[in-house]
Amino acid sequence: MKDFISSSALLLMLLNPFLVVVYLIDVMQKMEGRIFRHVLLRAAMISSVVFCVFAILGDAVFSEIVQVEFASFQIFGGIVFLLIGLQFFFRGPQAIEILRGESEHLAGAIAMPVLIGPGTISVSVIIGKRLDPLMACISILSAICISIIIILLLKSLHDIVRTSHERLIQRYIEVAGRITALYVGTVSIEMIMQGVRTWAGKF
């Protein structure tokens, strides 16, 4: 049970709903609650399938199916997220709109890169090593469900206070956006360094 709780908590920390809301603030402002809920649930389903596949198959996804080293994924994923962090730091939440693309593909675009990334995929592999396949999938689904519920609650709160406290919300977005950019940039550098260390250890 301890491994189950710690695994769920680790994934939930990377799926931090309070930071995800900053990425999705423009979508939250444009969409009514019902449509936003539908899109977010579809994104959660896509993410759940991807995470469970990596938890069950583990490193074999890279070494045998894709036939690349996991370190290569870490380095490339770190570079991608570093670029996202830089764009977000200098341009704000509007930068993420470029990555999401057109609205008809919004569920998949929210799933990646907002939910699915190098960090969450790595954690999914770790969860698969800690727990048996069934418990690993339950752990992943639990973390995703908690994250989605919090995001939906924040969306409801946003809709209630937006008209009367719009300046306060904008201030929160500005501050949280800077923190998010620093967090993403730091994690991306760590991913790159982990990949480099793994490669260097082979020589």
DOZALO-927259 format. One line per 5 residues: for each residue x, y, z of N, C-alpha, C. Coordinates in nm, 3 decimals, decimal comma. Atoms other than C-alpha are relative to their C-alpha. Layout:
N
X Y Z X Y Z X Y Z ~ ...
END
This chain:
203
0,083 -0,121 0,000 0,000 0,000 0,000 0,086 0,126 0,000 ~ -0,090 -0,116 -0,005 0,291 0,235 0,076 0,052 0,033 -0,140 ~ -0,048 -0,021 0,136 0,431 0,185 -0,277 -0,110 0,057 -0,088 ~ 0,115 -0,047 0,079 0,084 0,243 -0,422 -0,023 0,150 0,024 ~ 0,025 -0,140 -0,035 0,035 0,573 -0,236 0,114 0,090 -0,050
-0,114 -0,081 0,043 0,387 0,700 -0,307 0,006 0,013 -0,152 ~ 0,000 -0,004 0,146 0,357 0,611 -0,676 -0,107 0,095 -0,053 ~ 0,109 -0,090 0,041 0,022 0,787 -0,711 0,035 0,145 0,030 ~ -0,037 -0,136 -0,040 0,155 1,091 -0,525 0,107 0,057 -0,093 ~ -0,107 -0,047 0,088 0,464 1,110 -0,747 -0,055 0,044 -0,135
0,060 -0,037 0,128 0,258 1,110 -1,067 -0,088 0,123 0,015 ~ 0,087 -0,115 -0,023 0,009 1,356 -0,919 0,082 0,128 0,013 ~ -0,086 -0,117 -0,014 0,294 1,592 -0,833 0,044 0,051 -0,137 ~ -0,039 -0,041 0,135 0,406 1,593 -1,198 -0,120 0,047 -0,082 ~ 0,122 -0,044 0,067 0,046 1,634 -1,313 -0,062 0,119 0,073
0,043 -0,109 -0,086 0,020 1,934 -1,078 -0,114 0,081 -0,063 ~ 0,115 -0,068 0,063 -0,332 2,064 -1,156 0,004 0,151 0,012 ~ -0,007 -0,145 -0,019 -0,256 2,412 -1,021 0,090 0,065 -0,104 ~ -0,085 -0,051 0,108 0,017 2,453 -1,283 -0,063 -0,027 -0,137 ~ 0,067 0,033 0,126 -0,182 2,279 -1,558 -0,104 0,105 -0,033
0,102 -0,103 0,022 -0,456 2,539 -1,510 0,060 0,123 -0,067 ~ -0,064 -0,115 0,063 -0,207 2,810 -1,606 0,018 -0,025 -0,150 ~ -0,014 0,035 0,140 -0,138 2,627 -1,933 -0,134 0,010 -0,074 ~ 0,131 0,010 0,065 -0,511 2,595 -2,000 -0,088 0,123 0,023 ~ 0,082 -0,113 -0,039 -0,624 2,939 -1,885 -0,077 0,060 -0,118
0,071 -0,057 0,115 -0,709 3,061 -2,237 -0,116 -0,088 -0,042 ~ 0,110 0,093 0,032 -0,917 2,748 -2,299 -0,112 0,014 0,102 ~ 0,100 -0,015 -0,105 -1,093 2,790 -1,965 -0,082 0,126 -0,018 ~ 0,071 -0,127 0,019 -1,181 3,148 -2,051 -0,094 -0,003 -0,120 ~ 0,079 0,002 0,124 -1,320 3,063 -2,396 -0,111 -0,104 0,003
0,095 0,111 0,004 -1,507 2,739 -2,323 -0,095 0,002 0,119 ~ 0,093 0,018 -0,110 -1,819 2,686 -2,120 0,031 -0,132 0,072 ~ -0,036 0,112 -0,086 -1,803 2,429 -1,841 -0,022 -0,137 -0,061 ~ 0,032 0,132 0,054 -1,971 2,139 -2,022 0,098 -0,043 -0,109 ~ -0,092 0,033 0,110 -1,751 2,155 -2,332 0,142 -0,021 0,054
-0,134 0,015 -0,059 -1,434 2,205 -2,126 0,013 -0,134 0,070 ~ -0,001 0,129 -0,072 -1,524 1,902 -1,912 0,013 -0,116 -0,098 ~ -0,005 0,106 0,100 -1,579 1,688 -2,221 0,140 -0,011 -0,061 ~ -0,134 0,001 0,060 -1,245 1,790 -2,378 0,103 -0,051 0,099 ~ -0,097 0,040 -0,101 -1,055 1,744 -2,053 -0,008 -0,149 0,031
0,016 0,143 -0,025 -1,200 1,398 -1,995 0,057 -0,083 -0,115 ~ -0,061 0,071 0,114 -1,098 1,291 -2,346 0,152 0,003 0,009 ~ -0,145 -0,011 -0,018 -0,747 1,419 -2,281 0,048 -0,092 0,111 ~ -0,036 0,089 -0,111 -0,741 1,226 -1,953 -0,002 -0,146 -0,044 ~ 0,006 0,137 0,051 -0,845 0,906 -2,132 0,122 -0,033 -0,086
-0,118 0,020 0,085 -0,567 0,947 -2,391 0,124 -0,016 0,087 ~ -0,116 0,005 -0,088 -0,312 1,012 -2,117 0,003 -0,129 0,080 ~ 0,007 0,123 -0,079 -0,432 0,715 -1,910 0,047 -0,120 -0,081 ~ -0,042 0,112 0,085 -0,386 0,474 -2,201 0,151 0,002 -0,021 ~ -0,145 -0,011 0,024 -0,036 0,606 -2,276 0,079 -0,037 0,125
-0,073 0,027 -0,124 0,076 0,595 -1,912 -0,007 -0,149 0,036 ~ 0,015 0,143 -0,035 -0,063 0,243 -1,858 0,084 -0,087 -0,092 ~ -0,084 0,076 0,094 0,114 0,115 -2,172 0,145 0,005 0,044 ~ -0,139 -0,013 -0,044 0,446 0,250 -2,048 0,023 -0,070 0,134 ~ -0,013 0,068 -0,129 0,382 0,114 -1,697 0,009 -0,152 -0,019
0,002 0,145 0,022 0,312 -0,236 -1,832 0,122 -0,047 -0,078 ~ -0,110 0,043 0,086 0,579 -0,253 -2,102 0,136 0,048 0,048 ~ -0,125 -0,051 -0,055 0,843 -0,042 -1,926 0,098 0,044 -0,107 ~ -0,107 -0,040 0,092 1,177 0,018 -2,097 -0,006 -0,072 -0,133 ~ 0,009 0,076 0,124 1,086 -0,240 -2,361 -0,061 0,083 -0,112
0,058 -0,087 0,101 0,885 0,031 -2,539 0,111 0,068 -0,080 ~ -0,111 -0,069 0,066 1,213 0,208 -2,619 0,101 -0,099 -0,058 ~ -0,110 0,087 0,043 1,466 -0,076 -2,640 -0,040 -0,099 -0,108 ~ 0,038 0,105 0,093 1,263 -0,328 -2,840 -0,100 0,046 -0,106 ~ 0,101 -0,043 0,097 0,968 -0,154 -3,006 0,054 0,116 -0,084
-0,052 -0,117 0,072 1,118 0,185 -3,095 0,146 -0,020 -0,037 ~ -0,142 0,030 0,020 1,475 0,047 -3,077 0,088 0,124 0,014 ~ -0,085 -0,112 -0,037 1,626 0,355 -2,918 0,027 -0,010 0,150 ~ -0,030 -0,006 -0,142 1,783 0,423 -2,581 -0,096 0,096 0,069 ~ 0,086 -0,088 -0,077 1,563 0,574 -2,312 0,068 0,134 0,025
-0,075 -0,123 -0,018 1,839 0,831 -2,262 -0,024 0,098 -0,116 ~ 0,027 -0,086 0,116 1,772 0,962 -2,614 -0,134 0,070 0,017 ~ 0,131 -0,060 -0,026 1,409 1,018 -2,521 0,010 0,109 0,106 ~ -0,016 -0,100 -0,106 1,514 1,202 -2,207 0,063 0,128 -0,053 ~ -0,069 -0,118 0,053 1,748 1,433 -2,397 -0,092 0,079 -0,092
0,089 -0,069 0,094 1,502 1,512 -2,677 -0,118 0,062 0,073 ~ 0,113 -0,053 -0,077 1,210 1,551 -2,436 0,040 0,120 0,084 ~ -0,048 -0,114 -0,077 1,419 1,780 -2,219 0,018 0,124 -0,085 ~ -0,018 -0,113 0,090 1,506 2,000 -2,516 -0,136 0,061 -0,038 ~ 0,134 -0,048 0,036 1,139 2,023 -2,620 -0,061 0,081 0,114
0,059 -0,069 -0,113 1,028 2,120 -2,271 0,078 0,126 0,038 ~ -0,078 -0,122 -0,022 1,313 2,369 -2,240 -0,050 0,111 -0,092 ~ 0,053 -0,099 0,095 1,183 2,545 -2,552 -0,139 0,048 0,044 ~ 0,132 -0,038 -0,049 0,830 2,539 -2,408 0,013 0,095 0,118 ~ -0,021 -0,085 -0,116 0,955 2,686 -2,080 0,046 0,139 -0,037
-0,049 -0,130 0,044 1,142 2,965 -2,259 -0,111 0,082 -0,065 ~ 0,113 -0,069 0,065 0,839 3,050 -2,476 -0,099 0,050 0,104 ~ 0,098 -0,035 -0,102 0,613 3,050 -2,171 0,052 0,114 0,087 ~ -0,058 -0,102 -0,086 0,855 3,267 -1,971 -0,007 0,138 -0,067 ~ -0,006 -0,128 0,069 0,882 3,539 -2,238 -0,133 0,044 -0,060
0,125 -0,037 0,067 0,536 3,524 -2,397 -0,124 -0,025 0,083 ~ 0,114 0,028 -0,085 0,311 3,397 -2,120 -0,083 -0,116 -0,050 ~ 0,086 0,112 0,037 0,021 3,150 -2,150 -0,034 -0,008 -0,149 ~ 0,033 0,001 0,143 -0,040 3,256 -2,513 0,093 -0,091 -0,079 ~ -0,098 0,083 0,073 0,271 3,060 -2,612 -0,048 -0,143 -0,016
0,043 0,139 0,005 0,102 2,728 -2,538 -0,103 -0,022 -0,111 ~ 0,099 0,013 0,106 -0,167 2,801 -2,800 0,064 -0,051 -0,128 ~ -0,070 0,045 0,121 0,092 2,744 -3,075 0,017 -0,152 0,002 ~ -0,024 0,143 -0,012 0,160 2,395 -2,943 -0,128 -0,081 -0,011 ~ 0,124 0,076 -0,001 -0,205 2,297 -2,909 -0,065 -0,010 -0,137
0,057 0,007 0,134 -0,305 2,375 -3,266 -0,147 0,036 -0,003 ~ 0,140 -0,034 0,022 -0,662 2,389 -3,391 -0,090 -0,061 0,107 ~ 0,090 0,038 -0,108 -0,958 2,352 -3,157 -0,057 -0,140 -0,017 ~ 0,057 0,133 0,019 -1,087 2,031 -3,318 0,093 -0,110 0,047 ~ -0,096 0,098 -0,050 -0,771 1,855 -3,202 0,041 0,033 0,144
-0,038 -0,053 -0,130 -0,776 2,014 -2,857 0,024 -0,109 0,103 ~ -0,017 0,105 -0,101 -0,817 1,694 -2,653 0,137 -0,065 -0,011 ~ -0,132 0,058 0,018 -0,506 1,538 -2,805 0,111 0,097 0,031 ~ -0,101 -0,101 -0,025 -0,316 1,864 -2,778 0,016 0,027 0,149 ~ -0,010 -0,014 -0,145 -0,399 1,893 -2,407 0,071 -0,121 0,059
-0,067 0,121 -0,048 -0,293 1,533 -2,354 0,151 0,012 -0,019 ~ -0,143 -0,022 0,026 0,042 1,615 -2,515 0,016 0,136 -0,066 ~ -0,103 0,022 -0,101 0,237 1,821 -2,424 -0,038 0,035 0,142 ~ 0,034 -0,048 -0,134 0,037 1,939 -2,120 0,004 -0,113 0,103 ~ 0,005 0,111 -0,095 -0,024 1,600 -1,952 0,110 -0,103 -0,025
-0,099 0,101 0,035 0,203 1,359 -2,137 0,132 0,068 -0,032 ~ -0,132 -0,057 0,022 0,569 1,450 -2,118 0,109 -0,095 0,047 ~ -0,111 0,087 -0,042 0,912 1,305 -2,046 -0,006 -0,039 0,147 ~ 0,007 0,028 -0,143 0,862 1,335 -1,671 -0,108 -0,100 0,035 ~ 0,111 0,089 -0,033 0,521 1,167 -1,654 0,019 -0,139 -0,062
-0,027 0,129 0,062 0,626 0,892 -1,895 0,106 -0,076 0,081 ~ -0,104 0,064 -0,082 0,940 0,823 -1,688 -0,058 -0,054 0,130 ~ 0,064 0,043 -0,124 0,731 0,805 -1,371 -0,090 -0,122 -0,025 ~ 0,084 0,115 0,033 0,489 0,565 -1,543 0,083 -0,128 -0,008 ~ -0,090 0,116 0,007 0,781 0,332 -1,617 0,042 -0,043 0,141
-0,039 0,030 -0,138 0,892 0,356 -1,252 -0,114 -0,067 0,076 ~ 0,116 0,059 -0,066 0,540 0,280 -1,128 -0,017 -0,145 -0,044 ~ 0,010 0,136 0,051 0,535 -0,028 -1,353 0,102 -0,095 0,063 ~ -0,102 0,082 -0,065 0,854 -0,150 -1,185 -0,031 -0,023 0,148 ~ 0,031 0,011 -0,142 0,725 -0,088 -0,833 -0,118 -0,093 0,027
0,126 0,071 -0,025 0,380 -0,246 -0,869 -0,028 -0,102 -0,110 ~ 0,043 0,092 0,105 0,220 -0,534 -1,055 -0,087 0,075 -0,099 ~ 0,069 -0,075 0,106 0,045 -0,438 -1,382 -0,136 0,058 0,039 ~ 0,133 -0,048 -0,036 -0,307 -0,412 -1,238 0,007 0,116 0,098 ~ -0,011 -0,105 -0,101 -0,208 -0,206 -0,935 0,068 0,124 -0,059
-0,066 -0,114 0,064 0,018 0,012 -1,151 -0,102 0,083 -0,078 ~ 0,104 -0,071 0,077 -0,275 0,099 -1,379 -0,098 0,071 0,093 ~ 0,092 -0,064 -0,096 -0,502 0,168 -1,079 0,066 0,122 0,062 ~ -0,073 -0,113 -0,056 -0,234 0,393 -0,930 0,002 0,118 -0,097 ~ -0,002 -0,105 0,103 -0,204 0,587 -1,256 -0,137 0,064 -0,017
0,136 -0,052 0,017 -0,580 0,621 -1,298 -0,043 0,084 0,120 ~ 0,034 -0,076 -0,120 -0,615 0,740 -0,938 0,060 0,139 -0,005 ~ -0,067 -0,130 0,008 -0,359 1,017 -0,988 -0,064 0,090 -0,105 ~ 0,062 -0,078 0,107 -0,517 1,128 -1,315 -0,138 0,049 0,041 ~ 0,134 -0,039 -0,042 -0,868 1,129 -1,167 0,004 0,115 0,100
-0,013 -0,107 -0,099 -0,760 1,343 -0,871 0,039 0,131 -0,068 ~ -0,044 -0,120 0,071 -0,582 1,586 -1,102 -0,113 0,062 -0,081 ~ 0,111 -0,051 0,083 -0,881 1,616 -1,338 -0,109 0,061 0,085 ~ 0,103 -0,054 -0,088 -1,125 1,668 -1,051 0,040 0,139 0,051 ~ -0,048 -0,130 -0,049 -0,910 1,951 -0,911 -0,006 0,106 -0,110
0,005 -0,094 0,112 -0,881 2,113 -1,255 -0,143 0,045 -0,027 ~ 0,139 -0,035 0,022 -1,259 2,100 -1,301 -0,055 0,089 0,110 ~ 0,042 -0,087 -0,111 -1,313 2,252 -0,956 0,057 0,141 -0,018 ~ -0,062 -0,131 0,025 -1,069 2,531 -1,043 -0,069 0,072 -0,115 ~ 0,075 -0,060 0,111 -1,257 2,586 -1,369 -0,131 0,060 0,051
0,126 -0,050 -0,056 -1,584 2,623 -1,176 0,024 0,125 0,084 ~ -0,034 -0,116 -0,081 -1,419 2,861 -0,930 0,037 0,119 -0,088 ~ -0,038 -0,106 0,093 -1,272 3,059 -1,219 -0,122 0,066 -0,061 ~ 0,121 -0,055 0,061 -1,614 3,101 -1,382 -0,079 0,084 0,099 ~ 0,077 -0,074 -0,101 -1,765 3,222 -1,054 0,062 0,135 0,030
-0,066 -0,123 -0,046 -1,504 3,483 -0,961 0,056 0,084 -0,114 ~ -0,065 -0,071 0,111 -1,392 3,589 -1,308 -0,054 0,142 -0,019 ~ 0,058 -0,131 0,028 -1,635 3,879 -1,352 0,031 0,102 0,108 ~ -0,020 -0,094 -0,110 -1,582 4,031 -1,008 0,147 0,016 0,042 ~ -0,141 -0,004 -0,041 -1,211 3,955 -0,960 0,093 -0,031 -0,117
-0,077 0,030 0,120 -1,072 3,951 -1,312 0,146 0,044 0,014 ~ -0,137 -0,050 -0,015 -0,766 4,161 -1,222 0,081 -0,091 0,092 ~ -0,068 0,093 -0,092 -0,682 3,923 -0,935 0,037 -0,128 -0,073 ~ -0,028 0,121 0,076 -0,707 3,624 -1,169 0,116 0,022 -0,096 ~ -0,109 -0,031 0,091 -0,481 3,791 -1,423 0,133 0,010 0,073
-0,122 -0,009 -0,080 -0,230 3,863 -1,149 0,050 -0,139 0,038 ~ -0,037 0,138 -0,032 -0,237 3,498 -1,041 0,062 -0,070 -0,120 ~ -0,051 0,063 0,122 -0,185 3,385 -1,400 0,142 0,048 -0,029 ~ -0,132 -0,057 0,027 0,111 3,619 -1,439 0,106 -0,059 0,092 ~ -0,096 0,053 -0,097 0,283 3,503 -1,119 0,019 -0,150 -0,017
-0,008 0,145 0,014 0,198 3,136 -1,159 0,065 -0,039 -0,132 ~ -0,062 0,029 0,129 0,304 3,151 -1,523 0,151 0,007 0,007 ~ -0,145 -0,010 -0,017 0,653 3,267 -1,428 0,053 -0,120 0,078 ~ -0,043 0,116 -0,079 0,677 2,994 -1,165 -0,003 -0,126 -0,084 ~ 0,011 0,116 0,088 0,557 2,738 -1,418 0,115 -0,007 -0,098
-0,110 -0,003 0,097 0,818 2,849 -1,671 0,131 -0,041 0,066 ~ -0,122 0,038 -0,072 1,095 2,819 -1,411 0,000 -0,149 0,033 ~ 0,012 0,142 -0,033 0,967 2,477 -1,305 0,024 -0,087 -0,122 ~ -0,016 0,078 0,123 0,942 2,346 -1,660 0,144 0,006 -0,049 ~ -0,139 -0,013 0,043 1,285 2,484 -1,747 0,095 -0,081 0,085
-0,085 0,077 -0,091 1,443 2,326 -1,438 -0,014 -0,149 -0,025 ~ 0,023 0,142 0,026 1,282 1,987 -1,504 0,061 -0,041 -0,133 ~ -0,055 0,033 0,133 1,387 1,999 -1,870 0,152 -0,014 0,006 ~ -0,145 0,011 -0,014 1,751 2,063 -1,778 0,037 -0,128 0,073 ~ -0,026 0,124 -0,074 1,738 1,777 -1,528 -0,018 -0,122 -0,089
0,022 0,111 0,093 1,595 1,545 -1,796 0,118 -0,013 -0,097 ~ -0,114 0,002 0,093 1,874 1,642 -2,037 0,123 -0,056 0,070 ~ -0,118 0,045 -0,074 2,141 1,588 -1,770 -0,008 -0,148 0,034 ~ 0,017 0,143 -0,027 1,998 1,248 -1,676 0,031 -0,083 -0,124 ~ -0,028 0,071 0,124 2,007 1,142 -2,038 0,148 0,000 -0,033
-0,143 -0,010 0,027 2,365 1,267 -2,080 0,078 -0,090 0,094 ~ -0,070 0,086 -0,096 2,478 1,090 -1,761 -0,016 -0,148 -0,035 ~ 0,022 0,139 0,039 2,319 0,766 -1,881 0,087 -0,039 -0,118 ~ -0,087 0,027 0,116 2,500 0,790 -2,215 0,146 -0,005 0,042 ~ -0,141 -0,005 -0,042 2,829 0,885 -2,048 0,039 -0,124 0,080
-0,029 0,117 -0,080 2,801 0,587 -1,813 0,027 -0,125 -0,080 ~ -0,020 0,118 0,085 2,818 0,347 -2,107 0,141 -0,006 -0,060 ~ -0,134 -0,005 0,060 3,168 0,454 -2,208 0,107 -0,013 0,107
END
